[in-house]
Amino acid sequence: MARIELRAYARQNGFDMVSKVRKNASGYLFTTLLSKENPNHTENIYFSKRFQLEGGYTEGDDLKVAELFVTDADNAKGEPRLKLTDKNTSAEDTLKSMGYQEI
């Protein structure tokens, strides 16, 4: 999937509502997508590590939906996950912007 606008991802997957920023018991920020027609159709999307630290959001904030993207990421166990970010670039582009280069 790479990166996709949050609105586009939501529409493609049958969601038309988004929660305020939420926080789980471990302190991780996330948002919940849901469908007005089927309130049982929900999906939680957690903030990427960088976005949680640099995004400026705290629990209870409204999301600037038009500025956000959903991206593929692997967790610490190597399992695929979706993450919320404000960057419309690939992980490779982000690393290159930080001075990393391919070998």
Secondary structure by P-SEA (a helix, b strand, c coil): cccccaaaaaaaaccccccccccccccccbbbbbbcccccbbbbbbcccccccccccccccccccccbbbbbbbccccccccccccccccaaaaaaaaccccc
